[in-house]
């Protein structure tokens, strides 16, 4: 999603047993917010996996901390990768990880994204 920059409004409408109501909020999307929306992209494949997992993410130049956690929050794997500005791709070897569901966390400068990964 490309938010771009500009001004606008967001209207929130709520309805319950007491009635309905709406409220409008003025918003301004600047360059930084537009860049942050682009930076929050994370794609993993194949999912489920039995071995190598491809991880694609968009980030600013810097580093990414990639962590695989089991569903109880224990760290199974952690790696640090150098980012180029824009699209980045890395591969994680999950062939020695026990079968099950995990959370993959990619933390970059100003962005933290998670996705559920299944190892078969």
C-alpha positions in Angstrom: 0.0 0.0 0.0 1.4 3.4 -1.0 0.1 6.0 1.4 1.9 8.8 -0.4 1.6 12.3 1.2 -1.2 14.6 1.7 -4.1 15.7 3.9 -7.5 14.1 4.4 -9.9 12.9 7.1 -10.7 9.6 8.7 -14.2 8.9 9.8 -14.9 6.5 12.6 -18.5 5.1 12.9 -19.7 3.0 15.8 -23.1 1.4 16.4 -24.4 -0.4 19.4 -27.6 -0.9 21.3 -27.6 2.7 22.4 -27.5 4.1 18.9 -24.9 5.1 16.3 -22.4 7.9 16.1 -19.6 9.1 13.8 -16.5 11.3 14.4 -14.2 12.7 11.8 -10.5 13.3 12.4 -8.2 15.4 10.3 -5.0 13.7 9.3 -1.8 14.7 7.5 0.4 12.0 6.0 3.9 13.2 5.5 6.9 11.7 3.7 8.0 9.8 6.8 4.6 8.1 7.3 4.5 7.2 3.6 8.0 5.6 3.9 7.0 3.7 7.0 4.0 2.2 5.3 6.3 0.9 2.6 8.8 -0.3 5.2 6.3 -2.6 6.8 6.2 -5.1 4.0 7.2 -8.7 4.9 6.8 -11.8 2.8 7.9 -15.4 3.5 7.8 -18.5 1.3 7.3 -21.4 1.1 5.1 -21.4 4.1 4.7 -24.1 5.3 8.4 -25.1 4.8 10.4 -28.2 5.4 13.8 -26.5 5.0 14.9 -23.2 3.6 12.5 -20.2 4.2 12.9 -17.2 1.9 12.3 -13.9 3.7 11.6 -10.7 1.8 11.2 -7.3 3.5 11.5 -3.7 2.7 13.7 -1.5 4.9 16.0 1.5 5.1 19.8 0.9 5.0 21.0 -0.5 8.3 20.6 -3.8 10.0 17.8 -6.3 10.6 17.4 -8.6 13.6 15.7 -11.8 12.4 14.3 -14.0 15.2 12.4 -17.2 15.1 10.3 -17.9 18.3 8.2 -20.9 19.3 4.7 -20.2 20.3 5.6 -20.0 24.0 8.0 -17.2 23.2 11.3 -19.0 23.4 14.0 -18.0 20.9 14.8 -20.8 18.5 17.0 -18.9 16.1 18.3 -15.3 15.8 20.4 -13.7 13.1 21.6 -10.2 12.2 21.6 -9.1 8.6 22.9 -5.9 6.8 20.1 -4.2 4.9 20.3 -2.3 1.6 17.8 0.5 1.2 14.6 -1.0 -0.4 13.9 -4.6 -1.0 15.9 -7.2 0.9 15.9 -11.0 0.7 17.5 -13.6 3.0 17.2 -17.3 3.5 16.8 -19.1 6.8 17.6 -22.8 7.1 14.8 -24.3 9.3 15.6 -27.9 8.4 16.9 -28.7 11.9 14.0 -27.0 13.7 11.3 -29.3 15.1 8.0 -29.5 13.2 5.4 -27.0 14.4 4.3 -23.4 14.3 6.6 -20.4 14.9 6.6 -16.7 14.8 9.2 -15.0 12.6 10.1 -11.5 13.7 12.0 -9.0 11.5 13.1 -5.9 13.3 14.7 -3.1 11.3 15.4 0.6 12.0 11.9 1.8 13.1 10.0 -1.3 12.0 9.0 -4.5 13.7 7.1 -7.1 11.7 5.9 -10.6 12.5 4.5 -13.5 10.5 3.5 -17.0 11.5 5.6 -19.8 9.9 4.9 -23.5 9.9 7.7 -26.1 9.7 6.6 -29.5 8.4 
